[in-house]
Amino acid sequence: MSVKRVFVDTNLFVYAKFQTPQTLIQHQRAVQFLETLSDPVVVSVQVLNEFASALLKHKIDDTLIQEAVKTIAAGSTVIP
């Protein structure tokens, strides 16, 4: 029997992290989707790098970026 897993792409994490008037609907949908996942989450190193890059573009403090990436990695299986 195979194990179900969910691959989560960068945009979901970015939308879940940011809430602006222009991205309110995407933010709400991303948060709701991530909260309802019951299967194990898989992310790639590329997703983590793209997520960190997006946060840098929004001028988020490096410490907060590191914490966010660690949180994602801790709750996921990270693949090369």
C-alpha positions as semicolon CSV with decimal commas, in nm:
position;residue;x (nm);y (nm);z (nm)
1;M;0,000;0,000;0,000
2;S;0,136;0,343;-0,091
3;V;0,154;0,634;0,148
4;K;-0,036;0,947;0,054
5;R;0,170;1,266;0,059
6;V;0,101;1,624;-0,044
7;F;0,361;1,834;-0,222
8;V;0,317;2,199;-0,130
9;D;0,452;2,461;-0,369
10;T;0,608;2,796;-0,283
11;N;0,304;3,013;-0,357
12;L;0,095;2,849;-0,088
13;F;0,351;2,929;0,179
14;V;0,402;3,283;0,048
15;Y;0,029;3,359;0,039
16;A;-0,015;3,205;0,384
17;K;0,261;3,428;0,522
18;F;0,141;3,758;0,369
19;Q;-0,190;3,932;0,394
20;T;-0,240;4,251;0,199
21;P;-0,563;4,401;0,071
22;Q;-0,472;4,275;-0,277
23;T;-0,400;3,918;-0,162
24;L;-0,662;3,873;0,110
25;I;-0,854;3,598;-0,069
26;Q;-0,537;3,408;-0,165
27;H;-0,411;3,443;0,194
28;Q;-0,733;3,305;0,341
29;R;-0,743;3,014;0,096
30;A;-0,376;2,925;0,151
31;V;-0,411;2,929;0,531
32;Q;-0,729;2,723;0,513
33;F;-0,571;2,470;0,278
34;L;-0,258;2,428;0,490
35;E;-0,463;2,392;0,810
36;T;-0,677;2,116;0,663
37;L;-0,395;1,895;0,535
38;S;-0,404;1,554;0,698
39;D;-0,156;1,374;0,473
40;P;0,218;1,424;0,528
41;V;0,354;1,737;0,359
42;V;0,652;1,720;0,125
43;V;0,853;2,023;0,016
44;S;1,166;2,053;-0,191
45;V;1,477;2,249;-0,107
46;Q;1,387;2,465;-0,406
47;V;1,052;2,554;-0,246
48;L;1,228;2,658;0,075
49;N;1,477;2,869;-0,122
50;E;1,204;3,036;-0,328
51;F;1,003;3,104;-0,011
52;A;1,303;3,267;0,159
53;S;1,372;3,471;-0,155
54;A;1,013;3,596;-0,166
55;L;1,034;3,702;0,199
56;L;1,360;3,884;0,129
57;K;1,192;4,074;-0,155
58;H;0,927;4,187;0,096
59;K;1,206;4,311;0,324
60;I;1,129;4,063;0,603
61;D;1,396;4,040;0,873
62;D;1,644;3,756;0,818
63;T;1,575;3,608;1,162
64;L;1,203;3,584;1,084
65;I;1,281;3,425;0,748
66;Q;1,500;3,163;0,914
67;E;1,226;3,088;1,169
68;A;0,962;3,055;0,896
69;V;1,180;2,820;0,690
70;K;1,260;2,610;0,999
71;T;0,889;2,587;1,082
72;I;0,804;2,468;0,731
73;A;1,092;2,218;0,730
74;A;1,000;2,084;1,075
75;G;0,644;2,014;0,967
76;S;0,738;1,858;0,635
77;T;0,954;1,601;0,465
78;V;1,220;1,796;0,279
79;I;1,347;1,642;-0,044
80;P;1,638;1,751;-0,265
